[in-house]
Amino acid sequence: MQVRLEDGSGGWAVFQEQKFRGLSMLLSRLILITETGDPNRVGRQLLAHLYRRFPDLDTQVENVADGDPHLGALHAMGFFESFSRIEMH
């Protein structure tokens, strides 16, 4: 999916849905890319659009590096770190 904001900022997201224990859908393999603008703002808009479209989607994201420009957007949208791998620091 893509977003274009009023100020010309924009980016896109790629994700995969899969069944989670046969009950609900789980979003995995989420990739956020900002083409122009602030990655935090674009990332928040991408995630907001995603959850407007799929409000009941459970999500887990793995292997996000400490320096990822979208890390602030993930935290702002309620994501939290449940464990950390040494190679991501």
Sequence and secondary structure as in RCSB ss.txt:
>XXXX:A:sequence
MQVRLEDGSGGWAVFQEQKFRGLSMLLSRLILITETGDPNRVGRQLLAHLYRRFPDLDTQVENVADGDPHLGALH
AMGFFESFSRIEMH
>XXXX:A:secstr
 EEE TTS EEEEEEEEEEETTTEEEEEEEEEEEEES HHHHHHHHHHHHHHHSTT EE      TT TTHHHHH
HTT   S   GGG 
